[in-house]
């Protein structure tokens, strides 16, 4: 679970740095499908699986906002140097 959170965070930062909102929507859908398929609990709608998927989606989207901020700061610093 820890590595999936790290992967979702890195993917979110990279998406925020380069891509925009439609890419985040697609990535969120992919995280939900991957979490539903690869979950290690018994049922598809088990409470632990749903909370795990929610945590992954929240991590992805918060990291996306961090990536947006980093991209904005980087873009402003590059344009000021010119």
GROMACS elastic network, one bead per residue, 0.5 to 0.9 nm:
[ bonds ]
;  ai    aj funct       b0    kb
    1     4     6  0.51904   500
    1     5     6  0.63777   500
    1     6     6  0.87882   500
    1    52     6  0.82643   500
    2     5     6  0.51631   500
    2     6     6  0.63263   500
    2     7     6  0.86730   500
    3     7     6  0.60329   500
    3     8     6  0.84866   500
    4     8     6  0.60425   500
    4     9     6  0.84790   500
    4    56     6  0.75128   500
    5     8     6  0.50716   500
    5     9     6  0.60849   500
    5    10     6  0.86184   500
    5    55     6  0.80618   500
    5    56     6  0.59965   500
    5    59     6  0.67474   500
    5    60     6  0.81461   500
    6     9     6  0.50595   500
    6    10     6  0.61619   500
    6    11     6  0.85040   500
    6    59     6  0.86360   500
    7    10     6  0.52089   500
    7    11     6  0.60241   500
    7    12     6  0.84400   500
    7    60     6  0.87193   500
    8    11     6  0.51079   500
    8    12     6  0.59975   500
    8    13     6  0.86472   500
    8    31     6  0.80626   500
    8    56     6  0.64507   500
    8    57     6  0.78424   500
    8    59     6  0.63460   500
    8    60     6  0.50080   500
    8    61     6  0.87473   500
    8    63     6  0.79352   500
    9    12     6  0.50566   500
    9    13     6  0.62370   500
    9    14     6  0.86409   500
    9    56     6  0.84696   500
    9    59     6  0.57856   500
    9    60     6  0.52975   500
    9    61     6  0.82502   500
    9    62     6  0.79114   500
    9    63     6  0.52010   500
    9    64     6  0.78069   500
   10    13     6  0.51905   500
   10    14     6  0.62018   500
   10    15     6  0.85390   500
   10    60     6  0.80804   500
   10    63     6  0.72571   500
   10    64     6  0.88371   500
   11    14     6  0.51703   500
   11    15     6  0.60380   500
   11    16     6  0.85213   500
   11    27     6  0.85505   500
   11    60     6  0.70078   500
   11    63     6  0.78654   500
   11    64     6  0.79274   500
   12    15     6  0.50516   500
   12    16     6  0.60358   500
   12    17     6  0.84812   500
   12    24     6  0.77931   500
   12    27     6  0.84733   500
   12    59     6  0.77660   500
   12    61     6  0.63080   500
   12    62     6  0.74551   500
   12    65     6  0.78715   500
   12    66     6  0.81481   500
   12    67     6  0.68541   500
   13    16     6  0.50936   500
   13    17     6  0.60434   500
   13    18     6  0.86845   500
   13    60     6  0.79848   500
   13    61     6  0.88564   500
   13    62     6  0.85780   500
   13    65     6  0.74802   500
   13    66     6  0.62104   500
   13    68     6  0.75031   500
   13    70     6  0.84308   500
   14    17     6  0.50776   500
   14    18     6  0.62483   500
   14    19     6  0.77038   500
   14    63     6  0.85603   500
   14    64     6  0.74428   500
   14    67     6  0.63148   500
   14    68     6  0.89388   500
   15    18     6  0.54168   500
   15    20     6  0.69943   500
   15    21     6  0.87792   500
   15    23     6  0.71214   500
   15    24     6  0.69082   500
   15    27     6  0.87692   500
   15    63     6  0.87057   500
   15    64     6  0.61380   500
   15    67     6  0.69181   500
   15    68     6  0.81709   500
   16    19     6  0.57229   500
   16    20     6  0.65467   500
   16    21     6  0.84029   500
   16    24     6  0.81148   500
   16    61     6  0.89555   500
   16    63     6  0.75281   500
   16    65     6  0.62674   500
   16    66     6  0.70569   500
   16    69     6  0.78880   500
   16    70     6  0.81679   500
   16    71     6  0.71800   500
   17    20     6  0.84304   500
   17    64     6  0.77453   500
   17    65     6  0.89787   500
   17    66     6  0.83996   500
   17    68     6  0.53284   500
   17    69     6  0.78788   500
   17    70     6  0.66021   500
   17    72     6  0.80725   500
   18    67     6  0.81832   500
   18    68     6  0.81304   500
   18    71     6  0.73655   500
   19    22     6  0.80912   500
   19    23     6  0.61613   500
   19    24     6  0.78139   500
   19    68     6  0.88970   500
   20    23     6  0.57693   500
   20    24     6  0.67257   500
   20    68     6  0.86377   500
   21    25     6  0.63558   500
   21    26     6  0.88208   500
   22    25     6  0.50983   500
   22    26     6  0.64202   500
   22    27     6  0.86379   500
   23    26     6  0.51673   500
   23    27     6  0.60751   500
   23    28     6  0.85201   500
   24    28     6  0.59789   500
   24    29     6  0.85525   500
   24    60     6  0.84336   500
   24    61     6  0.75845   500
   24    64     6  0.76749   500
   25    28     6  0.51257   500
   25    29     6  0.62953   500
   25    30     6  0.86750   500
   26    29     6  0.51368   500
   26    30     6  0.62203   500
   26    31     6  0.87011   500
   27    31     6  0.61757   500
   27    32     6  0.86646   500
   27    60     6  0.83345   500
   28    31     6  0.50791   500
   28    32     6  0.62594   500
   28    33     6  0.86956   500
   28    56     6  0.88714   500
   28    57     6  0.61704   500
   28    60     6  0.74147   500
   28    61     6  0.79938   500
   29    32     6  0.51330   500
   29    33     6  0.62281   500
   29    34     6  0.85164   500
   29    57     6  0.89242   500
   30    33     6  0.51709   500
   30    34     6  0.59303   500
   30    35     6  0.83285   500
   31    34     6  0.50867   500
   31    35     6  0.58411   500
   31    36     6  0.84168   500
   31    53     6  0.73790   500
   31    56     6  0.71222   500
   31    57     6  0.67200   500
   31    60     6  0.85683   500
   32    35     6  0.51347   500
   32    36     6  0.61246   500
   32    37     6  0.86424   500
   32    53     6  0.60393   500
   32    54     6  0.82093   500
   32    56     6  0.82414   500
   32    57     6  0.73460   500
   33    36     6  0.51202   500
   33    37     6  0.61507   500
   33    38     6  0.84656   500
   33    53     6  0.89650   500
   34    37     6  0.51635   500
   34    38     6  0.57743   500
   34    39     6  0.79577   500
   34    53     6  0.88013   500
   35    38     6  0.53542   500
   35    39     6  0.54967   500
   35    49     6  0.75755   500
   35    50     6  0.84861   500
   35    52     6  0.75683   500
   35    53     6  0.55802   500
   35    56     6  0.81948   500
   36    39     6  0.56467   500
   36    44     6  0.65438   500
   36    45     6  0.84265   500
   36    49     6  0.72673   500
   36    50     6  0.80762   500
   36    53     6  0.74225   500
   37    40     6  0.87336   500
   37    44     6  0.81641   500
   39    42     6  0.84531   500
   39    44     6  0.81662   500
   39    49     6  0.62488   500
   39    52     6  0.83941   500
   39    53     6  0.87467   500
   40    43     6  0.89460   500
   40    49     6  0.78243   500
   41    44     6  0.77642   500
   41    46     6  0.70726   500
   41    48     6  0.73971   500
   41    49     6  0.64791   500
   42    45     6  0.87859   500
   42    46     6  0.70607   500
   42    49     6  0.88821   500
   43    46     6  0.51214   500
   43    47     6  0.88834   500
   43    49     6  0.82025   500
   44    49     6  0.73471   500
   44    50     6  0.84376   500
   45    48     6  0.84684   500
   45    49     6  0.68265   500
   45    50     6  0.65206   500
   46    49     6  0.53408   500
   46    50     6  0.63170   500
   46    51     6  0.87348   500
   47    50     6  0.51624   500
   47    51     6  0.61738   500
   47    52     6  0.85521   500
   48    51     6  0.51406   500
   48    52     6  0.60846   500
   48    53     6  0.86554   500
   49    53     6  0.62040   500
   49    54     6  0.85653   500
   50    53     6  0.51218   500
   50    54     6  0.61364   500
   50    55     6  0.86019   500
   51    55     6  0.60910   500
   51    56     6  0.86109   500
   52    55     6  0.51060   500
   52    56     6  0.62708   500
   52    57     6  0.86892   500
   53    56     6  0.50963   500
   53    57     6  0.61748   500
   53    58     6  0.85698   500
   54    57     6  0.51346   500
   54    58     6  0.60847   500
   54    59     6  0.85116   500
   55    58     6  0.51142   500
   55    59     6  0.60710   500
   55    60     6  0.85692   500
   56    59     6  0.50739   500
   56    60     6  0.61292   500
   56    61     6  0.86464   500
   57    60     6  0.50641   500
   57    61     6  0.61656   500
   57    62     6  0.85481   500
   58    61     6  0.52241   500
   58    62     6  0.60074   500
   58    63     6  0.83767   500
   59    62     6  0.52742   500
   59    63     6  0.59808   500
   59    64     6  0.84134   500
   60    63     6  0.52354   500
   60    64     6  0.60866   500
   60    65     6  0.88471   500
   61    65     6  0.64272   500
   61    66     6  0.87571   500
   62    65     6  0.51663   500
   62    66     6  0.64243   500
   62    67     6  0.86930   500
   63    67     6  0.61028   500
   63    68     6  0.85663   500
   64    68     6  0.61654   500
   64    69     6  0.86609   500
   65    69     6  0.62669   500
   65    70     6  0.86316   500
   66    69     6  0.51133   500
   66    70     6  0.61825   500
   66    71     6  0.85563   500
   67    70     6  0.50119   500
   67    71     6  0.59789   500
   67    72     6  0.84551   500
   68    71     6  0.50967   500
   68    72     6  0.61137   500
   68    73     6  0.86467   500
   69    72     6  0.50785   500
   69    73     6  0.61949   500
   69    74     6  0.85451   500
   70    73     6  0.51455   500
   70    74     6  0.60336   500
   70    75     6  0.84548   500
   71    74     6  0.50907   500
   71    75     6  0.59406   500
   71    76     6  0.84896   500
   72    75     6  0.51271   500
   72    76     6  0.61194   500
   72    77     6  0.85773   500
   73    76     6  0.52310   500
   73    77     6  0.61818   500
   73    78     6  0.86721   500
   74    77     6  0.51715   500
   74    78     6  0.62103   500
   74    79     6  0.86939   500
   75    78     6  0.51985   500
   75    79     6  0.62283   500
   75    80     6  0.86615   500
   76    79     6  0.51941   500
   76    80     6  0.61391   500
   76    81     6  0.87408   500
   77    80     6  0.52246   500
   77    81     6  0.64328   500
   78    81     6  0.53839   500
   78    82     6  0.69448   500
   79    82     6  0.54919   500
